[in-house]
Amino acid sequence: MKDISLIPNNGQIKIVNNDLVIVNGIDEVIASVWGIINTQRGDFILEPDAGLDRYTILGNDVHLIDVENILNSAVTTQDSRVEKLQVVKSEFDDKQRYLTISLLITINGVEYATERTIYAN
């Protein structure tokens, strides 16, 4: 499969020389994971169960294990290529309303590290 590449720190579509950057293989699976995490459940009309309720992971009183359980459940049920997802770090900025998450994603028995920022708005 192929997917559109996203800029890691802001989730915007990556364009180089006026062309969309396309990813495949492991990079496409990782892009799929972030697509699930960045999609608010119910926002995608054609697939209303896609994504997750992001507000369950955005907040100061949310524990790392809760974030991991929510993300692991959402991602592994929506993308069967992901065997396991582990949250290594989860930091919420209350003033700016964003969550920075570092993940270890297991695909075909191999762990891949990735990090992104999720914005509340």
C-alpha positions as CSV (number, residue, x, y, z in Angstrom):
1,M,0.0,0.0,0.0
2,K,1.0,3.6,-0.4
3,D,0.1,6.7,1.6
4,I,0.8,10.4,1.6
5,S,3.8,11.4,3.8
6,L,3.2,13.8,6.6
7,I,5.6,16.2,8.3
8,P,6.4,14.7,11.7
9,N,6.2,17.8,13.9
10,N,2.9,19.2,12.6
11,G,1.1,16.5,10.7
12,Q,0.8,18.6,7.5
13,I,1.1,16.9,4.1
14,K,4.7,16.8,2.9
15,I,5.4,18.4,-0.5
16,V,8.8,18.5,-2.2
17,N,9.3,20.4,-5.5
18,N,5.5,20.9,-5.8
19,D,4.9,17.1,-5.6
20,L,3.2,15.1,-2.8
21,V,5.7,12.7,-1.1
22,I,4.4,9.2,-1.1
23,V,5.5,6.5,1.4
24,N,5.1,2.7,1.3
25,G,6.3,-0.4,3.3
26,I,7.0,0.2,7.0
27,D,6.8,4.0,6.5
28,E,3.2,3.6,5.2
29,V,2.2,1.5,8.2
30,I,3.7,4.2,10.6
31,A,1.8,6.8,8.6
32,S,-1.4,4.8,9.0
33,V,-0.9,4.6,12.8
34,W,-0.5,8.4,13.0
35,G,-3.5,8.8,10.7
36,I,-5.6,6.8,13.1
37,I,-4.3,8.7,16.1
38,N,-4.8,12.1,14.5
39,T,-8.4,11.3,13.3
40,Q,-11.1,12.3,15.7
41,R,-13.6,9.4,15.8
42,G,-16.7,10.4,13.9
43,D,-15.1,13.2,11.8
44,F,-14.6,11.0,8.7
45,I,-18.1,10.7,7.2
46,L,-17.3,7.7,5.0
47,E,-15.8,5.7,7.9
48,P,-17.4,7.0,11.1
49,D,-15.5,4.5,13.3
50,A,-12.1,5.5,12.0
51,G,-9.7,7.2,14.5
52,L,-10.2,7.5,18.2
53,D,-11.7,9.9,20.8
54,R,-8.6,12.0,21.1
55,Y,-10.0,13.9,24.1
56,T,-9.6,10.7,26.2
57,I,-5.8,11.1,25.9
58,L,-5.5,14.9,26.0
59,G,-5.2,16.2,29.6
60,N,-3.0,16.4,32.7
61,D,-4.7,13.7,34.6
62,V,-4.3,11.0,32.0
63,H,-1.8,8.4,32.9
64,L,0.8,6.9,30.5
65,I,-0.7,3.4,30.9
66,D,-4.2,4.8,30.0
67,V,-2.8,6.5,26.9
68,E,-1.1,3.3,25.9
69,N,-4.2,1.2,26.3
70,I,-6.4,3.6,24.4
71,L,-3.9,4.0,21.5
72,N,-3.1,0.3,21.4
73,S,-6.7,-0.7,21.2
74,A,-7.6,1.9,18.5
75,V,-4.6,1.2,16.3
76,T,-4.5,-2.6,16.5
77,T,-8.2,-2.9,15.8
78,Q,-8.0,-0.6,12.8
79,D,-4.8,-1.7,11.3
80,S,-4.0,-5.4,11.5
81,R,-0.4,-4.9,10.4
82,V,0.4,-3.4,13.8
83,E,1.0,-6.2,16.3
84,K,1.7,-4.0,19.3
85,L,2.0,-0.3,20.2
86,Q,3.9,0.9,23.3
87,V,3.9,4.5,24.5
88,V,7.4,5.3,25.6
89,K,6.7,9.0,26.5
90,S,3.6,11.1,26.8
91,E,3.9,14.8,27.7
92,F,0.9,17.1,27.8
93,D,1.3,20.9,27.5
94,D,-1.7,22.4,29.3
95,K,-1.1,25.9,28.1
96,Q,-0.7,25.1,24.4
97,R,-3.1,22.2,24.5
98,Y,-1.0,19.5,22.8
99,L,0.3,16.1,23.6
100,T,3.7,14.8,22.4
101,I,3.8,11.0,22.2
102,S,6.8,8.7,21.6
103,L,5.8,5.2,20.4
104,L,7.4,1.9,19.7
105,I,5.3,0.1,17.0
106,T,5.8,-3.6,16.4
107,I,5.3,-4.7,12.8
108,N,6.3,-8.2,11.7
109,G,8.1,-8.7,15.0
110,V,10.3,-5.6,14.6
111,E,10.0,-2.5,16.7
112,Y,10.0,1.0,15.1
113,A,10.3,4.2,17.1
114,T,8.3,7.3,16.1
115,E,7.2,10.5,17.8
116,R,4.6,13.1,17.0
117,T,2.6,15.9,18.5
118,I,-1.2,15.9,18.7
119,Y,-3.0,19.2,19.0
120,A,-6.3,19.5,20.8
121,N,-7.8,21.9,18.2
